[in-house]
Amino acid sequence: MQEYHAPLADMRFVLRELVDWPSLMKLPGFGEVSLDVAEAVLEEAAKFASGVLSPLNRAGDVQGARWQDGRVLTADGWKQAYARFAADGWSALSCGTEIGGQNLPRTLSAFAEEMWNGANMAFALCPMLTRGTVDAIELRGSPALQRRYLAKLVSGEWAGTMNLTEPQAGSDLAAVRTRAVPLGDGRYKLDGQKIFITYGDHDLTDNIVHLVLARIAGAPAGVKGISLFVVPKFLVDAGGKPGARNDVHCVSIENKLGIHASPTCVLAYGQNGGAIGEIVGEENRGLEYMFIMMNAARYSVGLEGVGLAERAYQTALAYARERVQSGPIVGHPDVRRMLLLMKSQTEAMRALAAVAAVSLDAARLHPDEAQRRQAQAFADLMIPVVKGWCTENSVDIASLGIQVHGGVGFVEETGAAQLFRDARITPIYEGTTGIQANDLIGRKLVRDEGRAAEAVIEQMRSLARSLAGDGELSAAAAAFAGAVDALHRAVRHVVDHHATDRPAVMVGAVPLLKLFGIVAGGWQLLRSASIAQQRLASADAAAAGFYRAKIGTARFYADHVLSQATGLAHTIVHGGAAALTDGVL
Ligand SMILES: Cc1cc2nc3c(=O)[nH]c(=O)nc-3n(C[C@H](O)[C@H](O)[C@H](O)COP(=O)(O)OP(=O)(O)OC[C@H]3O[C@@H](n4cnc5c(N)ncnc54)[C@H](O)[C@@H]3O)c2cc1C
């Protein structure tokens, strides 16, 4: 398998040209990180990704995480790589300086995350979940919890996990049964079983901080009776020192299709008298808090999709340039089509994720409340799209990567098969695509009667109008305008019929999420192509090649991907009845 190379040229383009970096730097707290500094961070991250993480990817897949004598061992080299990751400060990039982080914009750290995922997604999951734990404790934890846990988590000395799932409670978290009994001194005793816990146990850090959803005895049934607890593997004293072993134990790890090196654990709480936990925030508001963290985690899982797609494209392109069958296969029209599908969608996903990250930064830091609210509305709308669309695409793109390889793609040595296996989990965890689509419709479209979506659609239309008479881009702009109309039609249908014909509308939920992704991705590619066109006149030869490719990529996407929009809109508007007809299944 060839090593991962971070797509620095495209990342630089997105940072310098597509994203308004100077405006981002005006947000209070960022302290004016220059573009040169931002690029230097990306270059260092790229070296770490290709030099340290990527070489462990295949070996980790083959060896996997192991459960031995009650302990979970990570693959060879993992511990050293993790220690370097933490020592080099990569776990702390976008955490605030007051808790030991570097306070860099999410817009920048998202690129680093994409690199970790492209290089070695099984590894990247550990810091990703730790970051989620930091967010929850920082936002809702008591000052005492914050004092004892945050610094060690931010530094990477300790790792974090998310414990939601139980055998009977997957997508439906109302069914959570793990119990928490108050001890009367602010602490609780937990017992129950959690399954599928990523990095639920391992040997990378001295302590593991579990965030656990559980029900306090006597709490109301359903989602309104769930609380959030911090349960450390080793109990932490008031001074922050780990001491006695807590009663949470890994009882097995899963044998999985992919991400073999990421231990997926069954965790037993309270088998020997009760696991000691402390509550985060108020009783019975756990699911609400977990959602804050889940939104960040869902965005991060979207970046897993982008990273994997990029690597699948790199691997396939390199092979297609070498493999000769009636000439190098890269010259065959169908292989070009496959490679361009991979490339154009990956660039669209990266650009959309970056634009969403800008709004995450603005929603957190903008001094003007109206601007903060607007940014939050855009981020809220885009998070299920980034999660659902980028991850579903990553599976398709990794599958195309195998196809480009022909028979050897099906053989493990090329690495194309591993990317496909690893990608397959991304549309499942942190809420399946079906759950993302429910979120998009229920919380993001219906709740405000489509207003946030209509505002985005208006921005898209304005771009299409501005490029309508543009020779080279006019056909792509026309295709985009048609796709935006299709999206608008579908959004109106869903908003207008959700109350009266809910099952039929929900048949179209995932197609709508996909349509949203396709059109929003096309929006960013067309913006990119328009910028590239403006820069071409003054570009040197190397830059001109990049800009011309940007224009060509957007044109390809218009004919091959945006063209799916009208079909999807048809399915959303008309596909309900046939799916719900009795006797068909
Ligand atoms: C490798 C791996 C790592 C994981 N890591 C973690 C972790 O760290 N922490 C954690 O808590 N969990 C973790 N999970 C669990 C994961 O989040 C769940 O598997 C996922 O949320 C789906 O739940 P489920 O498996 O019970 O599937 P189910 O909920 O049974 O879903 C089965 C199918 O039904 C659909 N479905 C269910 N409800 C609805 C609905 N209301 N509307 C439409 N469709 C619906 C789903 O989309 C899916 O297609 C992990 C899982 C795996 C496999």
The ligand as an SDF file (V2000), in Angstrom:
LIG
                    3D

 53 58  0  0  0  0  0  0  0  0999 V2000
  -17.3140   -0.2820   15.2270 C   0  0  0  0  0  0  0  0  0  0  0  0
  -18.3640    0.4040   16.0380 C   0  0  0  0  0  0  0  0  0  0  0  0
  -17.9880    1.4040   16.9140 C   0  0  0  0  0  0  0  0  0  0  0  0
  -18.9620    2.0270   17.7170 C   0  0  0  0  0  0  0  0  0  0  0  0
  -18.5750    2.9540   18.6500 N   0  0  0  0  0  0  0  0  0  0  0  0
  -19.4930    3.3920   19.5630 C   0  0  0  0  0  0  0  0  0  0  0  0
  -19.0830    4.1770   20.6810 C   0  0  0  0  0  0  0  0  0  0  0  0
  -17.9240    4.5290   20.8430 O   0  0  0  0  0  0  0  0  0  0  0  0
  -20.0370    4.5220   21.5950 N   0  0  0  0  0  0  0  0  0  0  0  0
  -21.3520    4.1560   21.4760 C   0  0  0  0  0  0  0  0  0  0  0  0
  -22.1440    4.4990   22.3430 O   0  0  0  0  0  0  0  0  0  0  0  0
  -21.7640    3.4190   20.4090 N   0  0  0  0  0  0  0  0  0  0  0  0
  -20.8650    3.0340   19.4620 C   0  0  0  0  0  0  0  0  0  0  0  0
  -21.2650    2.2540   18.4040 N   0  0  0  0  0  0  0  0  0  0  0  0
  -22.6800    1.9290   18.2580 C   0  0  0  0  0  0  0  0  0  0  0  0
  -23.3170    2.6600   17.1010 C   0  0  0  0  0  0  0  0  0  0  0  0
  -23.4380    4.0250   17.3860 O   0  0  0  0  0  0  0  0  0  0  0  0
  -24.6560    1.9770   16.7990 C   0  0  0  0  0  0  0  0  0  0  0  0
  -24.3460    0.7210   16.2320 O   0  0  0  0  0  0  0  0  0  0  0  0
  -25.5220    2.7980   15.8740 C   0  0  0  0  0  0  0  0  0  0  0  0
  -25.9720    3.9680   16.5070 O   0  0  0  0  0  0  0  0  0  0  0  0
  -26.7390    2.0220   15.3610 C   0  0  0  0  0  0  0  0  0  0  0  0
  -27.4070    1.3910   16.4090 O   0  0  0  0  0  0  0  0  0  0  0  0
  -27.7460   -0.1740   16.2810 P   0  0  0  0  0  0  0  0  0  0  0  0
  -26.4790   -0.8700   15.9250 O   0  0  0  0  0  0  0  0  0  0  0  0
  -28.4430   -0.6050   17.5090 O   0  0  0  0  0  0  0  0  0  0  0  0
  -28.6900   -0.2750   15.0370 O   0  0  0  0  0  0  0  0  0  0  0  0
  -30.2780   -0.0850   15.0620 P   0  0  0  0  0  0  0  0  0  0  0  0
  -30.6240    1.1350   15.8280 O   0  0  0  0  0  0  0  0  0  0  0  0
  -30.9100   -1.3590   15.4300 O   0  0  0  0  0  0  0  0  0  0  0  0
  -30.5410    0.2260   13.5130 O   0  0  0  0  0  0  0  0  0  0  0  0
  -30.7100   -0.7850   12.5220 C   0  0  0  0  0  0  0  0  0  0  0  0
  -31.2640   -0.1220   11.2590 C   0  0  0  0  0  0  0  0  0  0  0  0
  -32.5290    0.4860   11.5440 O   0  0  0  0  0  0  0  0  0  0  0  0
  -32.4940    1.8610   11.1910 C   0  0  0  0  0  0  0  0  0  0  0  0
  -33.2840    2.6390   12.1500 N   0  0  0  0  0  0  0  0  0  0  0  0
  -33.3530    2.4840   13.4930 C   0  0  0  0  0  0  0  0  0  0  0  0
  -34.1440    3.4270   14.0310 N   0  0  0  0  0  0  0  0  0  0  0  0
  -34.5690    4.2070   13.0070 C   0  0  0  0  0  0  0  0  0  0  0  0
  -35.4170    5.3420   12.9150 C   0  0  0  0  0  0  0  0  0  0  0  0
  -35.9570    5.9100   13.9980 N   0  0  0  0  0  0  0  0  0  0  0  0
  -35.6310    5.8870   11.6990 N   0  0  0  0  0  0  0  0  0  0  0  0
  -35.0710    5.3450   10.5960 C   0  0  0  0  0  0  0  0  0  0  0  0
  -34.2790    4.2740   10.6240 N   0  0  0  0  0  0  0  0  0  0  0  0
  -34.0160    3.7050   11.8130 C   0  0  0  0  0  0  0  0  0  0  0  0
  -31.0300    2.2580   11.1980 C   0  0  0  0  0  0  0  0  0  0  0  0
  -30.7860    3.3750   10.3520 O   0  0  0  0  0  0  0  0  0  0  0  0
  -30.3730    0.9770   10.7020 C   0  0  0  0  0  0  0  0  0  0  0  0
  -30.3950    0.9530    9.3040 O   0  0  0  0  0  0  0  0  0  0  0  0
  -20.3210    1.6690   17.5650 C   0  0  0  0  0  0  0  0  0  0  0  0
  -20.6880    0.6710   16.6470 C   0  0  0  0  0  0  0  0  0  0  0  0
  -19.7310    0.0270   15.9210 C   0  0  0  0  0  0  0  0  0  0  0  0
  -20.1640   -1.0740   14.9910 C   0  0  0  0  0  0  0  0  0  0  0  0
  1  2  1  0
  2  3  1  0
  2 52  2  0
  3  4  2  0
  4  5  1  0
  4 50  1  0
  5  6  2  0
  6  7  1  0
  6 13  1  0
  7  8  2  0
  7  9  1  0
  9 10  1  0
 10 11  2  0
 10 12  1  0
 12 13  2  0
 13 14  1  0
 14 15  1  0
 14 50  1  0
 15 16  1  0
 16 17  1  0
 16 18  1  0
 18 19  1  0
 18 20  1  0
 20 21  1  0
 20 22  1  0
 22 23  1  0
 23 24  1  0
 24 25  2  0
 24 26  1  0
 24 27  1  0
 27 28  1  0
 28 29  2  0
 28 30  1  0
 28 31  1  0
 31 32  1  0
 32 33  1  0
 33 34  1  0
 33 48  1  0
 34 35  1  0
 35 36  1  0
 35 46  1  0
 36 37  1  0
 36 45  1  0
 37 38  2  0
 38 39  1  0
 39 40  1  0
 39 45  2  0
 40 41  1  0
 40 42  2  0
 42 43  1  0
 43 44  2  0
 44 45  1  0
 46 47  1  0
 46 48  1  0
 48 49  1  0
 50 51  2  0
 51 52  1  0
 52 53  1  0
M  END
$$$$
